[in-house]
Amino acid sequence: MIRSAQPRPDDSIRTPSSDSFESAELRHSGDGLSSSQKLMILVLSMTLYGVGDIVASVLPEISVGPLELGVSYFSFIAVVLAALLNPVWVALGAPLGELVFSDMLLGDFAGLSELEGYLETALAIYVAGVIVRDPCRRAQLALACVTMVLIDKVSGGIIDIVKVAVGIDPETLEESDGLFSAFVIAEGLDIIVTVAFSGVLFGILPAIWLAPRLYGKIEPIMGLRPRDPADPPRLRGPGGIGFWLVAVFAVVAAAAIALLAAWEEFVGKQGLSTIGSFELGADGQPGFGLLAVFGAVVVALGIIIVLAVASKRRRRSARESEGQR
């Protein structure tokens, strides 16, 4: 007599909403992901973060003296995804969504120089995702949101200061009445404002409400085990390389790209930094209606791709289960 396959003891996982979840092909969200699972995480993070960036771009800004009070981005989207799913693929996908959906589709793409922001944001999201060992812990989520904004804005601010210091961005210095110290203070105030709005108001507050409610809900759809607080993802570089070496390389590469772009603009020359760049005409900036259409298309496309990949994975799992009987 052939006995039907029984779930192994380690196939049961505990979630906030149920005592156990049985699946024949569950993987930990940080280890051994299949190609389809990586694609789902990448597409989902691209879609949600890209749409969030479109929405943030149409929110009004308030000018208070030299300060502009506004939302740079919705950090809670990236933090929640990186806290629930594999932080590596969320970090690679989220800033890519900003480039593809918010810049390319809306006709404002700066070319190779966009890699500066991509590297800074990807590094910030990855570190924030690793900080969250338990997605139900509000303190960890709050720290992750603030850390993401600080890494992103501080690295960008240091690069801007370097550009002014070496003299290839004099226009920025003129805006501060020619005082280098005033420019540094302005950069510091910009970081504080971004932490307050993108890190706290549109970061911590939504994240601490959303992450615990999604924990254990979306991971099984993708065939993933919810994050185990006893075995969370750790800071690792690719191929066994130390993470901090990779982080320093990413920041240096971002600085080199930014300095090259600023130098080419300073001398009035188009070169490597503008490869692939394009923009709409001066009077061709998209309005809110067009932004809404783009956002709807992006959301629909992302949902369709994720559902299609998830359906394919479930059918494959069902066929393998039938073959074992």
VOGU-3710 file (C-alpha; in Angstrom, 3 decimals, decimal comma):
1> mirsaqprpd> 0,000/0,000/0,000  1,320/3,443/-0,945  0,751/6,071/1,678  -0,051/9,607/0,650  2,661/12,173/1,298  2,418/13,752/4,729  3,693/17,255/5,447  7,021/17,291/7,234  7,195/18,866/10,685  9,254/21,781/9,379
11> dsirtpssds> 6,598/22,624/6,802  4,391/24,041/9,545  4,936/27,709/10,299  3,315/29,983/12,813  1,803/33,251/11,743  -0,070/35,939/13,645  -3,351/34,760/12,128  -3,020/30,969/12,289  -1,307/28,214/14,208  0,227/26,595/11,167
21> fesaelrhsg> 0,464/26,826/7,408  1,080/23,736/5,349  2,693/23,804/1,952  4,760/21,388/-0,055  7,105/24,060/-1,325  7,595/26,862/1,169  10,934/28,638/1,308  12,262/31,024/3,901  11,914/34,603/2,668  15,664/35,111/2,927
31> dglsssqklm> 17,086/31,867/1,531  16,875/29,676/-1,566  14,379/31,685/-3,588  13,309/30,370/-6,960  13,474/32,519/-10,080  9,703/33,050/-10,083  9,744/34,157/-6,448  12,555/36,626/-7,091  10,607/37,973/-10,068  7,439/38,383/-8,004
41> ilvlsmtlyg> 9,256/40,289/-5,259  11,053/42,455/-7,816  7,881/43,301/-9,757  5,797/43,894/-6,635  8,354/46,273/-5,122  8,844/48,044/-8,466  5,117/48,562/-8,884  4,212/49,734/-5,404  7,230/51,990/-4,888  6,932/53,410/-8,415
51> vgdivasvlp> 3,263/54,271/-7,919  4,077/55,760/-4,515  6,709/57,979/-6,102  4,186/59,169/-8,708  1,739/60,102/-5,949  4,472/61,825/-3,900  5,476/63,904/-6,934  2,007/65,474/-7,234  1,620/66,327/-3,544  1,994/70,090/-2,962
61> eisvgplelg> 5,043/71,562/-1,233  4,990/74,415/1,243  7,841/76,951/1,239  8,837/78,328/4,635  11,748/80,687/4,110  14,606/78,668/2,584  12,898/75,374/3,445  10,535/73,428/1,218  8,214/71,233/3,257  7,091/68,282/1,188
71> vsyfsfiavv> 7,197/64,507/0,788  10,237/63,150/-1,045  8,925/59,567/-1,106  6,831/57,110/0,874  9,445/55,229/2,854  6,857/52,950/4,483  6,269/51,132/1,173  9,891/50,047/0,860  10,321/49,326/4,580  7,200/47,171/4,857
81> laallnpvwv> 8,105/45,157/1,754  11,730/44,734/2,866  10,555/43,710/6,343  8,216/41,010/5,019  10,051/39,769/1,926  13,656/39,279/0,866  15,350/42,681/1,425  17,856/42,146/-1,379  15,252/41,877/-4,124  13,097/44,619/-2,633
91> algaplgelv> 16,156/46,894/-2,560  16,896/46,117/-6,206  13,292/46,485/-7,348  11,948/49,522/-5,463  14,331/52,193/-6,830  14,040/50,570/-10,254  10,301/51,240/-10,067  11,037/54,902/-9,448  13,244/55,042/-12,543  10,894/53,123/-14,835
101> fsdmllgdfa> 7,460/54,306/-13,739  8,099/57,756/-12,290  10,903/58,979/-14,549  10,846/57,127/-17,863  7,081/56,888/-18,323  6,596/60,522/-17,320  9,288/61,786/-19,677  11,924/63,024/-17,216  14,863/60,623/-17,313  18,386/61,955/-16,711
111> glselegyle> 20,225/58,964/-18,166  23,216/57,305/-16,543  23,329/59,935/-13,787  20,145/58,368/-12,346  22,345/55,541/-11,059  23,468/57,822/-8,239  20,021/57,895/-6,679  19,451/54,219/-7,460  22,551/53,096/-5,569  21,811/55,308/-2,565
121> talaiyvagv> 18,170/54,197/-2,313  18,957/50,508/-2,849  21,578/50,562/-0,092  19,202/52,371/2,272  16,313/49,938/1,665  18,497/46,867/2,117  19,874/48,041/5,467  16,376/49,014/6,628  15,001/45,592/5,685  17,718/43,770/7,625
131> ivrdpcrraq> 17,115/45,916/10,717  13,598/44,482/11,049  14,071/41,097/12,679  10,412/40,815/13,680  7,842/42,692/11,515  5,511/42,886/14,518  7,989/44,943/16,561  7,118/48,620/16,182  10,473/49,848/17,485  12,339/47,955/14,781
141> lalacvtmvl> 10,005/49,273/12,072  10,441/52,833/13,329  14,225/52,481/13,380  14,161/51,013/9,860  12,167/53,937/8,453  14,462/56,546/9,981  17,577/54,601/8,980  16,418/54,336/5,369  15,866/58,094/5,085  19,124/58,929/6,863
151> idkvsggiid> 21,280/56,659/4,703  19,643/57,933/1,527  19,704/61,647/2,385  23,015/61,774/4,263  24,891/59,998/1,461  23,243/62,293/-1,104  23,977/65,372/1,016  27,650/64,456/1,416  27,939/64,034/-2,345  26,306/67,449/-2,900
161> ivkvavgidp> 28,728/69,052/-0,432  31,670/67,441/-2,221  30,447/68,819/-5,557  30,332/72,340/-4,130  33,660/71,922/-2,321  35,524/70,962/-5,506  33,901/73,869/-7,353  31,909/72,086/-10,043  28,486/73,149/-8,744  28,775/76,919/-8,170
171> etleesdglf> 25,078/77,612/-8,828  24,115/75,710/-5,695  26,572/77,774/-3,669  25,163/81,010/-5,101  21,724/80,049/-3,767  23,242/80,188/-0,272  24,691/83,687/-0,889  28,098/82,241/-1,581  28,616/80,897/1,936  29,743/77,290/2,112
181> safviaegld> 28,666/77,009/5,745  25,178/78,218/4,795  24,980/75,527/2,148  25,979/72,842/4,663  23,330/74,107/7,094  20,735/74,047/4,309  21,628/70,417/3,550  21,264/69,534/7,223  17,868/71,219/7,441  16,753/69,367/4,303
191> iivtvafsgv> 17,695/66,057/5,961  15,705/66,982/9,082  12,637/67,917/7,017  12,859/64,690/4,998  13,163/62,592/8,158  10,125/64,349/9,623  7,901/63,946/6,562  9,156/60,884/4,647  10,624/59,113/7,674  7,992/59,731/10,344
201> lfgilpaiwl> 4,731/61,010/8,846  4,851/58,837/5,724  7,192/56,225/7,129  6,882/55,179/10,747  3,162/55,854/11,210  1,922/53,773/8,235  4,611/51,097/8,666  3,856/50,251/12,298  0,181/49,837/11,405  0,614/47,975/8,113
211> aprlygkiep> 3,509/45,548/8,636  2,045/43,553/11,577  -1,252/43,177/9,713  0,405/41,900/6,529  2,876/39,636/8,334  2,057/36,025/7,546  -0,551/37,001/4,948  1,293/37,805/1,708  4,330/35,534/2,111  2,447/32,214/1,642
221> imglrprdpa> 0,919/33,555/-1,589  4,443/33,698/-2,981  5,424/30,363/-1,470  7,543/31,973/1,258  7,771/31,372/4,966  7,151/34,483/7,079  10,307/35,968/8,520  11,553/34,054/11,538  12,696/36,473/14,288  15,159/33,818/15,452
231> dpprlrgpgg> 16,752/33,600/12,000  16,391/36,998/10,283  18,342/38,085/7,179  21,790/39,479/7,867  23,951/42,072/6,166  25,831/40,173/3,479  27,547/41,138/0,281  27,279/39,136/-2,944  29,637/36,208/-3,411  30,811/36,201/0,202
241> igfwlvavfa> 32,144/39,764/0,006  31,793/41,778/3,208  28,738/44,024/3,230  30,525/47,174/4,347  33,003/46,832/1,497  30,085/46,654/-0,930  28,392/49,615/0,791  31,509/51,779/0,523  31,900/50,806/-3,132  28,239/51,738/-3,823
251> vvaaaaiall> 28,616/55,170/-2,188  31,915/55,849/-4,006  30,362/54,790/-7,317  27,362/57,059/-6,679  29,710/59,948/-5,863  31,747/59,337/-9,025  28,598/59,345/-11,174  27,320/62,530/-9,508  30,668/64,322/-9,882  30,882/63,319/-13,536
261> aaweefvgkq> 27,347/64,572/-14,218  28,015/67,867/-12,407  31,317/68,389/-14,242  29,751/67,753/-17,638  26,962/70,206/-16,835  29,493/72,761/-15,548  31,541/72,691/-18,759  28,406/72,552/-20,916  29,154/69,149/-22,347  27,014/66,072/-22,867
271> glstigsfel> 28,833/62,831/-22,219  28,523/59,566/-20,332  26,186/60,873/-17,647  23,492/61,830/-20,167  23,418/58,542/-22,081  19,781/57,538/-22,560  18,383/60,785/-21,134  15,189/62,352/-22,420  12,488/64,733/-21,236  9,241/66,296/-22,344
281> gadgqpgfgl> 9,127/69,797/-23,728  8,964/72,805/-21,454  5,171/72,952/-21,781  4,701/69,180/-21,947  4,862/68,281/-18,292  2,183/65,727/-17,409  -0,823/66,819/-15,377  -2,575/65,032/-12,570  -4,911/63,207/-14,943  -2,031/61,708/-16,897
291> lavfgavvva> -0,281/60,760/-13,674  -3,436/58,983/-12,504  -3,643/57,044/-15,778  0,008/56,011/-15,544  -0,477/54,972/-11,921  -3,512/52,837/-12,759  -1,686/51,159/-15,651  1,343/50,442/-13,485  -0,750/48,942/-10,677  -2,741/46,774/-13,084
301> lgiiivlava> 0,415/45,567/-14,837  2,150/44,713/-11,572  -0,857/42,849/-10,179  -1,285/40,854/-13,396  2,374/39,814/-13,456  2,439/38,836/-9,772  -0,798/36,853/-10,036  0,367/35,099/-13,193  3,660/34,037/-11,622  1,930/32,963/-8,400
311> skrrrrsare> -0,620/30,921/-10,372  2,156/29,225/-12,325  3,969/28,346/-9,105  0,805/26,892/-7,539  0,125/24,738/-10,617  3,673/23,442/-10,574  3,412/22,632/-6,861  0,117/20,811/-7,490  1,657/18,713/-10,267  4,611/17,793/-8,051
321> segqr> 2,250/16,824/-5,216  0,252/14,624/-7,593  3,461/12,980/-8,796  4,429/12,060/-5,237  1,180/10,191/-4,635
//
